[in-house]
């Protein structure tokens, strides 16, 4: 797929089913369960209380990738930030510039919102992604992203007064 055979655009609610499919493709790629449905994407990705925003890379044959992001705050720099939740391009569309175009648009959103930084996580074992991000000028500071979920999250919350 050539760089001129696709566009990057903001997602709409009409894209929810396709977004769910792309999110599930990313989950499967990372060895996770495919948990997304159109209803879940509509609930959390659209409306007045949306938890995240999505940009889509669309080719002549349909959607080929997406970037999901949400507002954050950079305590190191004392300013608004953007957190990139996901960046995914379908395997057969990789290498054509869609990932770079999605990242450029996410950076544009961050700058348009007055953000001082753009943050995201990447699995340490994902050398291809780390090389891609380094090519964009990203700094790999070897930080770790930690998580509490399910019973562990509930157990810690139960200890709060």
C-alpha positions in Angstrom: 0.0 0.0 0.0 1.5 3.3 -1.0 1.6 6.4 1.2 -0.9 8.2 -1.0 -3.5 5.4 -1.0 -4.8 6.2 2.5 -5.9 9.1 4.7 -5.9 9.8 8.4 -9.2 11.1 9.9 -11.0 11.4 13.2 -13.2 8.4 13.9 -17.0 8.8 14.1 -19.6 6.7 15.9 -20.3 5.0 12.6 -16.8 3.5 12.7 -17.4 1.8 16.1 -17.7 -1.8 14.7 -14.5 -1.4 12.6 -12.6 0.2 15.5 -13.6 -2.8 17.7 -12.2 -5.1 15.1 -8.9 -3.2 14.9 -8.6 -3.1 18.7 -9.3 -6.9 18.8 -6.6 -7.4 16.1 -4.1 -5.5 18.3 -5.1 -7.5 21.3 -4.6 -10.8 19.4 -1.3 -9.5 18.1 -0.2 -8.9 21.7 -1.5 -12.3 22.9 -4.5 -10.8 24.7 -8.2 -11.7 24.5 -10.3 -9.9 21.9 -12.7 -8.0 24.3 -14.0 -5.2 22.1 -17.5 -4.9 20.7 -19.2 -2.1 18.8 -21.3 -1.4 22.0 -18.1 -1.1 24.1 -16.5 1.3 21.7 -19.6 3.4 21.4 -20.0 3.5 25.2 -16.4 4.5 26.0 -15.1 6.2 22.8 -18.0 8.5 21.9 -20.4 10.9 23.4 -20.0 13.7 25.9 -18.1 11.5 28.4 -15.8 9.7 26.0 -12.8 8.1 27.7 -10.6 8.3 24.6 -10.4 9.6 21.0 -9.5 7.7 17.9 -7.8 8.6 14.7 -8.2 6.2 11.7 -6.0 5.4 8.8 -8.3 4.5 5.9 -7.4 3.0 2.6 -9.4 2.4 -0.5 -10.4 -1.0 0.9 -11.3 0.1 4.4 -9.6 0.9 7.7 -6.0 -0.2 8.0 -5.0 1.2 11.4 -5.8 3.4 14.3 -4.4 5.5 17.1 -6.3 5.9 20.4 -5.4 8.6 22.8 -6.6 10.4 25.9 -5.9 13.6 27.9 -3.2 13.3 30.6 -1.0 15.5 32.7 2.8 15.7 32.7 3.9 16.2 36.3 7.6 16.4 35.2 6.9 19.4 33.0 3.9 20.9 34.7 1.5 20.9 31.8 -1.2 19.0 29.9 -0.1 15.9 28.0 -1.6 13.3 25.7 -1.3 9.6 26.4 -1.2 7.4 23.3 -3.2 4.3 24.3 -2.8 2.3 21.1 -1.1 2.5 17.7 -1.9 -0.3 15.3 -1.5 -0.8 11.6 -2.7 -4.0 10.0 0.3 -6.3 9.1 -0.3 -6.1 5.3 -0.4 -2.3 5.4 2.8 -1.8 7.5 5.8 -0.1 6.0 3.7 2.3 3.8 3.8 5.3 6.2 0.4 4.9 7.9 1.9 4.5 11.3 4.0 7.6 10.9 1.0 9.5 9.6 -1.1 8.4 12.6 1.7 9.5 15.0 2.0 12.9 13.2 -1.7 13.5 13.6 -1.6 12.5 17.3 1.3 14.9 17.7 -0.8 17.6 16.0 -3.7 17.0 18.4 -1.3 17.3 21.3 0.1 20.6 20.0 -3.4 21.9 19.1 -4.5 21.2 22.7 -1.4 23.0 24.2 0.2 19.8 25.5 3.8 19.9 26.6 4.4 16.2 25.9 3.1 13.0 24.3 3.5 9.7 26.3 3.0 6.0 25.5 4.1 2.6 26.5 5.7 -0.1 24.5 6.5 -3.7 25.5 10.3 -4.1 26.0 10.3 -7.2 23.8 8.7 -5.3 20.9 11.9 -4.4 19.1 10.2 -3.4 15.9 7.9 -0.9 17.6 10.8 0.5 19.7 12.8 1.0 16.5 9.8 2.7 14.8 9.4 5.1 17.7 13.1 5.8 17.9 12.9 6.8 14.2 10.3 9.4 15.1 12.7 10.9 17.7 11.1 9.3 20.8 13.2 8.9 23.9 13.2 5.4 25.4 13.9 6.1 29.0 13.4 2.4 30.1 10.4 3.4 32.3 8.0 0.7 33.4 4.2 0.8 33.3 2.6 -1.0 36.2 -1.0 -2.1 36.5 -3.5 -3.1 39.2 -6.6 -4.7 37.9 -9.4 -7.0 38.9 -9.1 -8.6 42.4 -5.8 -6.8 43.1 -7.3 -3.4 42.4 -10.4 -4.2 44.5 -8.2 -5.5 47.4 -6.2 -2.3 47.5 -9.3 -0.1 47.2 -10.9 -2.0 50.1 -8.0 -0.9 52.3 -8.9 2.8 51.8 -10.6 4.6 54.6 
